[in-house]
Amino acid sequence: KQGFSKYSEVEYTLPDQRDWTAEGVTELSIWFRGNPASVGSFVEGPVGTYTMTASGRDIWDNSDEFHYAYKTLTGIGSMVAKVESIDNTNGWAKAGVMIRETLDADSVHATMVVTPAQGVSFQRRPSTSAASTSANSTAGEEVAPHWIKIERDIAGNFKAYHSTNGSAWTMLGTPENITMGSNVYIGLAVTSHDAAQTCQAVFSNVTTTGTVS
């Protein structure tokens, strides 16, 4: 989409009607070339419940390895999700909601995650290729199922919240001002924190506010 990082588009109008079942054809596939395949997956079922798998070293330090299912957000907005479960591939495996400027590994981002053993964490990279920072729950007792939220306001401040019921929210840490363009990516993120393992997380009650497409 115009104004977004790393997009591509192709269009082809058929000159006339085609019989796609001619000559015994039973399946039509569209193939493309690009980066190597990821172990990550994203499946909806039942309706409103999303199962994601991912490997990846971590969402941390100066660059990230994870799986991301995203939409585009223009301007202010937020995302809420209930993390129903997450595999304990590592105590710091992560399932969360993320707002990210680009799809590059070293992009700035603000993310709120649930972990198997370290509670919830508000993690962010305030500038491209910079070290990551976090605010963590003190008790480490917030485990799935648990609600999380990330939001961006008109001043560019990012705030992270968590909840046991999806209605009474607790802010984690303090608002962080991160410079991003108007057009960003907003979505669900999972990392196994162990590149040799595949982590599965289940999300439900996913909602967004703002101009999301």
C-alpha atoms as one frame of an Amber mdcrd trajectory, in Angstrom:
protein
   0.000   0.000   0.000   1.319   3.437  -0.824   3.102   4.986   2.142   3.901
   1.663   3.808   7.253  -0.057   4.024   8.015  -2.974   1.703   4.866  -3.559
  -0.273   4.387  -5.023  -3.724   1.397  -5.189  -5.989   0.533  -6.871  -9.260
  -2.646  -6.883 -11.323  -3.612  -8.881 -14.405  -6.941  -8.639 -16.209  -7.918
 -11.735 -18.158  -8.879 -10.946 -21.767 -11.785 -13.386 -21.730 -13.482 -15.983
 -19.580 -11.494 -19.098 -18.722 -12.587 -22.604 -17.823 -10.254 -23.369 -14.950
 -11.417 -27.008 -14.889 -10.414 -27.705 -18.505  -8.048 -30.607 -19.137  -8.881
 -32.093 -15.739  -7.434 -29.240 -13.664  -8.673 -29.477 -10.061  -6.568 -26.820
  -8.336  -5.367 -23.318  -9.209  -2.261 -22.034  -7.410  -0.439 -18.705  -7.415
   3.300 -18.939  -6.776   5.697 -16.194  -5.788   9.387 -15.889  -5.012  10.778
 -14.098  -2.007  12.446 -14.711   1.337  12.852 -18.307   2.585   9.791 -19.873
   4.146   9.128 -19.295   7.823   8.175 -21.948  10.347   5.498 -19.571  11.584
   1.806 -20.033  10.919  -1.420 -18.175  11.609  -4.796 -19.926  11.591  -8.272
 -18.810  12.646 -10.578 -21.412  14.121 -13.069 -21.345  15.620 -14.116 -17.868
  14.491 -12.400 -15.213  16.597  -9.697 -17.546  17.930  -6.235 -17.395  16.358
  -3.487 -19.983  16.721   0.031 -18.827  15.879   3.279 -20.770  15.773   6.763
 -19.295  15.674  10.397 -19.962  16.363  12.946 -17.173  16.637  15.726 -16.161
  18.987  13.728 -13.352  20.618  12.058  -9.967  20.290  14.846  -8.103  22.029
  18.324  -6.564  21.810  19.034  -4.792  18.488  16.975  -7.001  16.154  14.061
  -9.410  16.319  13.244 -12.972  15.278   9.553 -13.797  15.552   6.314 -14.351
  13.641   3.969 -11.431  13.033   0.348 -11.336  11.847  -0.408  -7.698  11.152
  -2.617  -5.049   9.634  -1.796  -1.428   8.873  -2.594   1.446  11.221  -2.677
   5.114  10.265  -2.353   7.600  13.122  -3.577   6.851  16.619  -4.930   3.453
  17.562  -4.741   0.429  19.803  -4.976  -3.350  19.861  -6.404  -5.621  22.548
  -6.052  -9.393  22.733  -6.552 -12.169  25.226  -3.636 -14.606  25.263  -5.357
 -17.892  25.962  -2.182 -19.968  26.085   1.501 -20.024  25.148   3.919 -22.957
  25.031   6.768 -22.887  27.513   9.606 -23.261  25.024  11.456 -20.800  27.258
  10.494 -18.764  30.286  10.840 -15.704  28.060   8.873 -17.014  25.085   6.457
 -14.219  24.141   2.954 -13.786  22.770   1.675 -10.254  22.471   0.345  -7.216
  20.672   2.755  -5.009  18.761   2.925  -1.677  16.937   5.931  -1.550  14.623
   7.147   1.037  12.115   8.614  -1.348   9.514   9.013  -5.073   8.917  12.792
  -4.831   9.241  14.297  -6.853  12.077  15.758  -3.736  13.732  12.631  -1.562
  13.482  11.379   0.590  16.327   8.384  -0.967  18.048   6.273  -1.046  21.178
   5.002  -4.429  22.338   3.053  -5.833  25.265   3.601  -9.554  25.845   2.586
 -12.463  28.041   5.311 -15.011  28.843   5.147 -18.557  30.245   7.212 -17.813
  33.361   8.131 -14.101  33.524   4.710 -12.490  33.776   3.848  -9.641  31.411
   6.309  -7.211  29.868   6.109  -3.864  28.034   9.010  -4.070  25.589  10.164
  -1.529  23.033  12.996  -0.410  20.796  12.989   3.408  20.911  15.181   3.942
  17.833  16.216   1.864  14.858  18.897  -0.745  15.652  19.017   0.434  19.283
  19.016  -1.749  22.368  15.627  -2.817  23.668  14.122  -1.759  26.981  11.300
  -3.157  29.082   9.029  -2.721  32.063   8.146  -6.036  33.686   5.506  -7.144
  36.144   7.033  -7.359  39.588   5.443 -10.602  40.716   5.718 -12.474  37.423
   2.397 -14.131  38.222   0.437 -12.875  35.227   0.174 -15.989  33.070  -2.163
 -17.018  30.294  -5.052 -16.692  29.994  -4.450 -12.948  30.344  -5.528  -9.778
  28.517  -3.075  -7.272  27.049  -3.314  -3.939  25.211  -0.963  -1.607  23.336
  -1.934   1.903  22.201  -0.470   4.944  20.447  -1.806   8.441  21.148  -1.702
  11.602  19.059   1.591  12.736  20.639   3.348   9.485  19.717   3.258   8.071
  23.235   2.916   4.305  23.559   1.174   2.782  26.557   0.836  -0.861  27.593
  -1.843  -2.414  29.779  -2.849  -5.811  31.101  -5.982  -7.220  32.686  -7.424
 -10.400  34.135 -10.900  -9.765  32.736 -10.600  -7.391  29.772 -12.395  -4.540
  31.531 -10.252  -3.414  34.492  -6.859  -2.441  33.061  -3.506  -1.836  34.770
  -0.835   0.217  33.016   2.606  -1.369  33.019   5.532   1.013  33.240   5.179
   4.573  31.961   4.262   5.980  28.528   7.142   5.861  26.047   7.427   8.391
  23.242   8.720   6.635  20.127   9.041   8.428  16.812   7.289   6.525  14.036
   5.681   7.500  10.757   1.941   7.931  10.481   1.590   4.554   8.755   2.688
   1.622  10.904   1.989  -2.058  11.395  -0.213  -3.359  14.215  -0.685  -7.009
  15.045  -0.028 -10.197  16.984   3.525 -11.370  17.656   4.976 -14.673  18.866
   8.561 -15.798  19.466   9.780 -19.065  20.963  12.947 -17.437  22.406  14.650
 -20.586  21.105  15.378 -20.788  17.381  15.501 -24.583  17.619  11.951 -24.879
  18.941   8.481 -23.961  17.723   6.177 -22.140  20.118   2.394 -22.121  19.807
   0.191 -19.357  21.213  -3.562 -18.939  21.081  -5.262 -15.517  20.973  -8.909
 -14.530  21.256 -10.988 -11.358  21.636  -8.712  -9.447  19.261  -9.905  -5.902
  18.628  -8.404  -2.688  17.276  -9.221   1.002  17.338  -8.188   3.693  14.890
  -7.820   3.567  11.117  -6.856  -0.076  10.613  -6.917  -1.908   7.285
